[in-house]
Amino acid sequence: MSVQGTALIALLFGLCLGRPGWADIYAFTDADGTVSLSNVPADARYAVLIAAPQPAAGVVSVAKPGKPGPGLAGKARYERMVEEISQTYGLESALLHAVISVESSYNPKAVSNKGAAGLMQLMPATARRYGVADAFDPAQNLGGGARYLRDLLAMFDSDVSLALAAFNAGENAVMKYGKRIPPYRETLRYVPRVLDYYRRYRESSGS
């Protein structure tokens, strides 16, 4: 069973979370930019978009697939710093933690193959834009990343999904597709993953 359009991704993801034993969700993008979603990949072009949960799954870094960083121990280590920075820039600490979990798994030395660095995986241009001299310095990286995320939330009218898509793919990509999540495989997987962590961290903190 397939559905069309990135606008349905958030709804589909929410439904999956509420159903025990749900299967993988697959997606592919047509030449005209149309995104097709399915739980039955009848076409070789389909790739996994939302994987079914696995028992005791660990946090996996986007920067270093298969090489997770400190994980929950890292979260505890940066708890106070994240709380202070989130208060400074008017963000929920759960959202910052969610981004860090997916971006670097709390590895402050993480570097992606595209050159993104540090806890929030700031690209060099973004680091310069927000005055981050050392992207591997946790305080500088978190400060720059938090300000960027705050600005993206303001740009997209507090739409968390669009702000996260822009954090991953750039604000110009979100604007290019009419203020919708760009049909990029990485971004289509990234947004639901961060939202999942965000939900779990909010629930654990009683927010």
N, C-alpha and C positions, 0 to 999 in steps of 0.2 A: 504494500500500500504506500503510495507516494503522495507528497504534498509539495506545493510550489511556494517559493518565496522566503527570504530571510526573515521576514516579519513574524513568521510562525515559530522561529527557533526558540525564543524564550518560553512560549507556551508549551511547546513540545518538551523542552527540558524540564519544566515544572511538573508536567504530567508524569514524566519518567521517574522523577524523584519520589513521587508518592506511590509508586507501584513496585512492590517487592518482586524481584526476579525478572525485571524488564531486560530486554535484549539490547544489543548494540544498535545505535542509530547511524545510518550511512548517508552520505551526501556526495553530489557531484555538481559542477557548475557548467552549464551549456555555454556555447560560444557567445550568446547574447547576454550572458551574465545571470541567467535564471538559475536559481539553486533548487535542486531536487533532493528531497529527503525521503528516506525509506528505512523500514526495519527488515526488509527483504532485498538485499543487493542483487537484483536480477541482471545488472549491467556491470561489465568489468570496470567501468569508469567510477563506480562508487568507491569511496574510502570512508573509514570509520570517522564519524564526527563526534559522537558521544558514546564512549565505551561503557558497557555494563559494569557496575562496581565489582571489584574483586575483593575477596576476604583479606583483611589486614594490609590493604594497599598502602604503600608509602608515598611520600611527596616526591615528585619527580621534577627536576629543574628543567625549564624550557631551554636554559643556556647549555646545560650538559645532560642531555637525555641519557638515562641509565646510570648517572652518577649523582645521586642525590646529595645535597649538602647536609647541614646539621639537623634539618627538619624541626621537630617539636622542641628539641633541646635549644635550637637556634631561636625559635619563637620566644621561649622563656628568656633567653639571653637579651633579646632586643625589646622585650615587653615595655619596659619603662621608657626607652627612647622613642618607640613608636607612639606610645600614649602621649608623651610631651609634644611631639611633632604634630600628631593629629589634632591636638587641642590648639596648637599655634595656628594651624591653617584651616581649622573648622571642618575637619574630616572625621569620619568614624574610624577608630583604630582597627575595627574588624575589617574594613575595606582595605586599609594599608597592609594589614597582615595577609589578606587574601592575595593581593597583588604580589607581595614578596614571596609567598609560598609557591606560587606558580612560576614566577620569574626566575628565582634563584634558589629556592628552598633554603633561604637564610644563609647562603654562602656569599660573604662579602667580596670574595675574589672571583666570583663567576664571570666568565666572558663568553659571549655568544659568537657564533661564526660570522655574525654581521658586525661585530664590534661593540655590542651593548655590554655594559659593565656594571658590576656591583649588585647590591641587594635588590634594587628595582630595575636593573638592567637598562640604564640610561644610555642612549645613543650619544656619541660625541657631540653632535650638534645640539641635542637637548641639554646635555650637561653644560655646554658653553652658554646656552640661552638662559639658564637659571643660575649661572655663576658657580657651578660645581668645578672646582679646580682639581680635585682628586676624587674620581668616581669610586675608588676603592675604599674611601673613608666612609664608614657607615653613616655618620651624622650628616655629612655633606650629601651623600647619595640619597638618603631618606628625605632630607630637606628639599632637594631639587625635585625628586620624584613626587613628593606630596604637593608641592606648588604646581607642578605640571598637571597632576591629577585634579587638583582644585580648579585650575583654569579650564580644563576639559569639561568638568561638570558644569561650570558656568556657561561655557560655549554651547553645550548641548542640553541646556535647560534641566539640569540635574538628572538626566537620563543616565543611570549607571552603566547600562549595557553599551550605549553609544560612547560614553567616556572611556570605558575599558577597550572598546574596539579601536578608538583613536589612540589610546596609549600603546596598543600593540601595532597598529598599522599606520598611524599618523592621522592627524585631524583632516588633512587634505583628502585622504582616501575615503573617510566617512562622508565628507561634503560631496565628493565626486559621485557617490552612489545615493545622493538625495537624502542625506542624514539617515542612512541605514547601515547596518553592519556590512562591511565590504565582503564580497563572496570569495574571500581568500581562505584556503584550507586552514592555515595556521590560526587566523583570526576567528574563524567559525568554531574551532576547537578551544581556543583560548578563553573567549568570553564565558561560555558555560562553566568552564573549570574554575575561573576566578569567582563567578557567582556562587558556585557550590561551596567553596571555601568561605566566602563572605557570609552565606546563610549559616553555615556551621559555627563560625566564630561568633556571629551575633547570638545564636541560640545558646552557645556555651557561656556567654557573658550575660545572658538574660536581657539583651537589648530588644 
